[in-house]
Amino acid sequence: MKESLKKLMKVMKKSLKNLIDFNFKSIKMKKVKLENKGAEQVELKGLILGAGKGTRMNSEIPKVIHRVNGVPMIKKILNVLGEVGVLENILILGHKKEEVLKELGNVEFVVQEEQLGTGHAVMMAKEKFQNYSGDIMVLCGDTPLLKPETLKNLYLTHKKTGSVTTILTSIYENPFGYGRIVKELDKIKGIVEEKEANEEIKKIKEVNAGVYCFNSKELFKALEKVKSDNLKGECYLTDVIGIQVEEGKEVATYCLDDNMEILGVNSKVELSIAEKVLRERKNLELMEEGVILIDSNTVYIEEQVKIGRDTIIYPNTIIQGKTEIGENCKILGNTRIIDCIIGDGVEIESSVLEESIIEKNCTIGPFAHLRPLAHLKEKVHIGNFVEVKKSILETGVKVGHLTYLGDATIGEHTNIGAGTITCNYDGVNKYKTTIGKKVFIGSDTMLVAPVFIGDNAVTGAGSVITKDVPKNSLGVERNKQIIKIDWRKK
C-alpha cells in the first residue's frame, strides 16, 4: 500500500511539473505567429510611462494593469516591444506601484512620486541611461493596441532619416483632446497640447500618438531646458520637440494609417473598445492559421491561447490564459477552458476545464468539470456531471456520469460506474485513492481513501469500500435487505 502511494505521489509531481511548464511533449501543437521569435535585437531601449492614477477609470486597480483580452495593458506593451527587439525596458511607476510590480514580476523601474507631467516622468529615468548612447522608444502604458510592425516602422524611419527624434502621428477627423503636430512646409515645428492650442491650431488633423524614438543623449539635453510655464504647470515631454527644432536639429514624423492603434485607454468605455479590437485581431489570426470559428462574434479567446488547425470552436465558448489546443478538436458551446493543454482530436461539450492536461482523442461532457491538476491520458471519456480534481486517468478510462474523482490515479481501461465518489477528505487531510487496470467500479460506490483497488477487481454497486481490494477480487459492502409486508398500512 505504501509503495502504491509513493508511486502515485511521484506521478502526480511529474504531472504538476508538466502543467506548470506547459511543455507536454506528446501533444502536437501549432505555434502562433505573434510570439516573440527571438526578434533581431537593435540598439533600442524602451521607456514606458505608467505612473498616473487613471482617475477616469473610476477603479481601485492601477490603470495600466487592467486586462485587455486576458493580458494587463502594460504587459501587452512589453510583449510588443519584445517582438520589436528592444534590448531592455524601463518602467516609470508611481500610483500603487506595488500592485503593478506584483503583476509584472522582476522588471526595471524608477518611481515618479509626484505626477508633474510626462517630461518630469522621463527625467526620473535619466540615471538609468547615463552610460547609454543609443535610442530610446518612449510610450505610454495605456496604449495596448499598438502593433509590432508600427513600432518597427517608427524605428526604421528614425534611423533612415537620421533624426534626433521621430514622432508617431496619425490623422483624426475629430482630433479633440490630442496634441496637434504643427508643421511648416512639411517640416515639424512643434507639438501643441489641446489646452494650449488656439482655434487655428485646433483645426490641424495630424495628432501626436504619444510614441517617440529619441536619441538618448539629445533627449536628456533638451529635457533640461523644458519649463513648466503652462496652464497645467507641468513639464511636457512634447516641449522637447520645439526645443530641438529651434536648435536646428532634425525631427521627423511617421504617420500611421490606422488611428485606432493609438487609442489611449482612460476609461472603462475605452477599455471595452480595446478589448473588442484585440479579440477581433486574435480571432482573425486564428482563422488565418486554419482554426474554424463558427461565429467569431460570440467566442472569447484570449491573447496567449494557441489553437491548431481544423479545430472547430462553436459559439459561446471562452478560452483563457495559456491554453494550448491541438488540431482537429471540437469545442462545443458553453465551454470555458482556462490554462489547459489539450491534444489532437479532443471533443468537449458544455464543460469547465481548469489547469488540466487532456491528451488526444478524449471526450468530455456535457456538464463536466475538470479542476486543477486533472490529467487525462489518451481516449479517456468523461461524461455528464463528472468532476475530476488532481487525478490521473490512464488511457481508455471511462467515467460516464455523476461521479467525483479527487486525489486519485485510475489505471488503463477501468470503468467507473455512476455515482462513484472518492471520499478523499476527512475534514483535516486529503488522502489518495489508487485504482488499477481494467477495474469495474460498480454504481454508487464510495471509495474511502486511502484505499487501493487492484487490477481486474470489481466493486459491488452501493458499496462503501474502506479496505484494499486485491486484484481479480470482488469488494462488496452492504447491509442485508429487510422487507416488512404491509408496513404502509400500519
N, C-alpha and C positions, 0 to 999 in steps of 0.2 A: 504493500500500500504506500509506504513512504517513498519507494523508488518511483512509483507512478506519479506521485505528487511532485517530486523533484523534476521528473521529466516534463511534466506539464508546465511548471514554472519556467524551465529553460525555453520551452517552445513559445510561451507567452511573451517572454522578454525579447526573443528574436522577432516575434510579430510586432511588438511595440516599436522596436528599432526601425523595422521596415516602414512602419506607418509614419513615424516622425521624419525619417529621411525622404519619404516619398520616392523610394527607389526600388520599387517592386519589379525586379528584372524580368520575371516571367511574363509580364504584361507588355504587349506591343503597343506603344503609344506614338501618335503622330505629333511632332513638335510644332508649336505655334510660331509663326514668323516673327511676331513682335516681341521676342525675347532679346535681352542684351547678349548678342552672339560674339562677345569679345570685340566690340567696336574698336576700330583703329584709334589709338589714343592720339590726342592733339595737345598742343601746349595751351591748354584752356582750363581754367578753374571756374566752378560755379559758386555764385553768391546768392542765396535765397532769402528774401525778406519775409519773416514770419513772426514779427514781434507784436503786431497790432492786436487790439482787443476784439475787433469784429463786432461792434455793438449792434449793428443792423441784423446780425444773425439771431439776436434775441435768444442766446443759449449760454449755458454754463460750460459747454465744451469749447475749447480753443478753436477758432475758425479753421485753422489750417489742418486740423486732424479730423474734420468732418469727412465722412467717406463718400466717394463717388464711385459707383459700380464696384463696391467692395474694397476700395483702397483709399487710405487717407490722402487728401489732396496733395499735401506736401510730399508724401511718399511717391505719388504718381509723378510728380515733377522730378524727383530724384531718379526714378526709373527711366524717364525720358532722357535726362542728362547722361545717364549711363549709356544709353544707346548712341548718343552723340559722340561719346568717347572722352568725356570730361575727366581730367586727372583726379580731381578732388572737389568736394562740395563743402562749403561753409555756410551754416545757417545763422541768421540773425534772429534770436529769440528774445521774448520778453514776457508777455502776459501768459501766466500759467505754463511756464516753460517746462516744469517737471512733468506735466501731463503729456506734452509734446515729446519729450525725451523718452518717456515710458513707452510711447507708441513706436518711436523710431529706433531705440536702442543706442548703440555706440556711434555717434556722429560728431563731427567737428562743429563747434558753435561758439558764438560770442553773445553777450547779453546786452540788449538796449533797455536799460532800466526805465528811462523816460522816453515816450514816443514823441520825438521832436522833429519828425519829418524823415523822408526817405534818404536825404543826403546825410543826415545825422546817423541814420541806421548803418549806412555803408561805412562811415568813418569809424564806427565801432570795431570794424574788422581790419583796420589799417595795419595793425601789428602782425596779423596773420599773413600779410602779403609783403612785408618789408624786404624779404630776400627773394622776391619773385618778380620777374620782368616780363612774363608772358601776358596773355589776355585773360580777362575776367568776363564771364557772362552773368549779368545781374537780372534776376527776375523775381516775381512775387510768388509767395507760397499759396496763392488762391487762384491760380490760372491753370487748372488741370486739363484743359482741352488742347494745349499746345502739343504739336506733333514733333517727333524727332526730325523729320525732313525739314520742317520750318526752321528749327534751331540750327540744323546743319547749313541750310542756305544762308541764314543770317551770318553765321561764322565765315562761310566761304566768301560772301560779299565783303565782309570786314577785311579778310586777308587780300582779296583781289584788288580792292580799292586802296589798300594801304592806309586806311583812315585810323585816326586815334580813337574814334568812337563810331559805332554803327548802330542805328536805332531801328527796331522792328516797328513798322507802322501798318495801318490798314485804312480803308475808306468806309465811312459811315454816312448814309444819307441824313440820319439824325444823330449828330455826334455829341449831343448834350452829355456833359459830365466828363468828357475826355479832354486831356491836354491836346492842343492843336499844334500841328507841325507847320511852322512859319517858314516859307521859302521865298527866295528872290532869284528869278532866272534859274529855277530848278536846284538852286543851292540852298541848303538849310541855313536859316539864320538863328533859329532857336525854337524852344517849346514853351507855349504859354498855357498855364492851367486855366480851367474853366472859370474859376472865381476871379482870376486876374485879367481875363480877356475882355476887350472892348467888342462892340457889336460887329465890327468888320472882321476881327479875328474869329469870332464865333461862327462866321459863315464858312470857314475852312472845314473841309470834309475829311482831310487826311489827319488821322489821330495817332497819338502815341500809345503803343501797346504795353508800355512799361517793361519791355525786354530790351537789353542793350548788350553789345560787345564793347568792352573798353580795353585800351592798353592800360595795364595796371598802374604804371608809373605816372602816366598822364592823368589818369582818373584822380588819384590822390593829390596831385599837384593842384588840379582845378578845384577839388573839394575844399582845400584850404582857403580859397577865395570866395566861397559861396556864403552869402549873408542871409539872414532871416527876416529882412525888412519887407515882409509881405502881409497880406490880410490875415493869414493864419499864424504868423510869427514862427514859421517852421523853415527848416533848411531843406530846400527841394533838390533832389538829385538832378532834375531836369535843368537846373540853372548851370550845371556843368557844361551843357551844350553851348549856351550863349557865350560863356567864358572862353571856351576853346575856339569858337568861331571868331570872336573878337581878336584872339591871339593869332589868327590866320592859319589855324590847324584844320586839317581835312576831317570833316564829319560827313558820314554817308547814311542813307536810309535803305532798308529793304522792305518793300511794300507787299503785304500778304493779301492774297485774293480773298480767302475765306475769313471774314472778320469774326465769325463765331469762335474761332480758335483763341482769340484774345479775351474772351469773356472772363471777367473777374467775378468770383463768387463772393458776394457781400450780403446775401440774404438767403433765406430758405427757398424762396422762389427761384433764384438763380442757381441754387444747389440742385433743385429739381430739373432745371433745364440742362445743366452739365451732366447730370446722371443720365438723362434720356439720350443725349448726344453720344456719350461713351458707350451706353448699352447698344445703341444702333450700330456704332462702329464695330463693336465686338461681334454682334450678330452677322454683320456683313462679312467680316473677316472669316468667321467660321464657315459661312455658306460658300465663300470663295475657295475654301480648302476642302469642300466636299461634304460638309455636315448638312443634313436636311432639317430645316426648321419649318414645321407645318404652318405655324403662324408666328412670325418673328415679333409681332406686336404684343404677344402675350407670354413670352418666355423671358426670364430674368437670369442672364448668365454673366457672372462677374468676371472682372478683368483677367484674373490669373488662371481661369479654368482652361483646360486643354481637352479637346474632343477629336476623336479620329473620324476619318471619312466614312460616309454611308451610314453613320449613326443617325437615327431619327429622333428628334426632340418634339414631343407633342405639346399643345397649348397648356398654359397654367403650370409650367414647370419652373422651379427655382434651383439653380446650380451655383454653389458658392465656394469661396476660399480657393484652396489649391487642388481642387478636384481634377482628376485626370480620368477620362472615359475613353475606352478603346474604340475599335472600328466595329461597324455592323451591330451596334446596340440599338435597343428600342426603349426610350424613356417616355412612358405614357403619362398623361396629365395628372395634375395634383400631386406631383412628386417633388420632394425637397431633398437635395443632396449637398452635404457640407463636408469639405476636406476628405474626400474618399478617393481611393484608387479602384477603378473598375475596368476589368479586362474586356476582351473582344466578345461579341455575341451575347451580351447580358441583356435580360429584359426585366424592366422594373415598372410596376404599376401602382400608382396612388400610395406611395410609401415615403417614409422619412429615414434617411441614411446619414449617420454622423461618424466621421473619423474612422472609417472601416475600409477593409480590403475585400474586394469581391473579384475572384478570379473568373476566367472566361466561361461562358455558356451557363451561367447561373440564372435562375428565375426567382424574382422577388415580388411578393404582393399578390393581390391588393391588400392595403392596410397593414403592412408590416413596418416594424421599427427596428433598425439596426443602430444600436447605441455604440459609443466609442469602444474601439478595440475588438469589434466583431471581425472575424476573418473567415470568409467563405472560400473554400477551395473549389476546384472545377466541378461544374454540373450539380451544384447544391441547389435544392429547391426550398424556398421559404414561402409559405403560403399566407393566407389571410389571418390577421390578428395574431401574428407571431412577433415576439420581442426577443432580440439576441443582444447580450452585452458581454464584452470582454471574454469571448469564447471563440474557439477554433472548431470549425466544422469541416471535416476532411471530405475528399472527393465523393460525390454521389449521395451525400446525406439528404434525407427528405424530412422536412418539418412542415406538415401540411397546414395546421391551423390551431389557434387557441392555445399557444404554448409560450412559456418563458424559459429561456436558457441563459443563465448568468454564471460567470466564472467556471466555464465548462470546456472540456475538449471531447469531441464526438468523432468516433472512428469512421472509416470509409463504409459507405453503403448501409449505414444504420438508418432505421426508420423510427421517427419519434411520433408517437400517437397523439391524438387531440387531447388537449387539456393537461399536458405534461408540464410540471414545474420543477426546476432545480431550486430547492429551498436552500439558498446559499448564504443567508444572513440570519444570525441568531439575535440580532439587536445590538451586538457589540462588534463581532468579527465576521468577515466574509470567508467562505470555505469553498473548496473545489469539488466539482463532480467530473469523474473520468468515465467515459463510456467507450467500449471497444468497437471492433469492426463487426458489421453485419448483425448488429443487435436489434431486437424488436422491442421497443418500449410501448407497452400497452396504454390505451387511452386512460387519462385521468390518473397517471402515476405521479406520486410525489417522491422526488429523489432528495432525501435529506442529507445534505453534504456535511462533512466529507464522506463520499461514497464512491465505490468503484464497481463498474459493471463490465464483466469480461466479454471477450469476443463470442459472438453467436449466442449470447444469453437472451432470455426473454423475461419481461416482467408482466405479470397479470394485470388486466385493467382494474383500476380503482385501488391499486396497492400503494401503501406508504413504505418506501424502501429505506431502511435505516442502516442495513448491514450490507457488506460487499456481496455481490452475486458472482460466483466463479464462472468461467467460460463454459458455454454449452449447457448452462443451467437455467432453471425457471425460478424466478423470485416472485412469490405471491404473499400478500398480507391482507387478509380480510376477516371480518367477524362473521360468524355463522348467521345466515339469514333466518329471521323469525317471522312467521305468518300467524296472525291472530284472526280467526274467522269471525265475521260479523262485528268487527271492532267498531265500525262507524255507527252501527245501530245503537250500541251501548253509549 
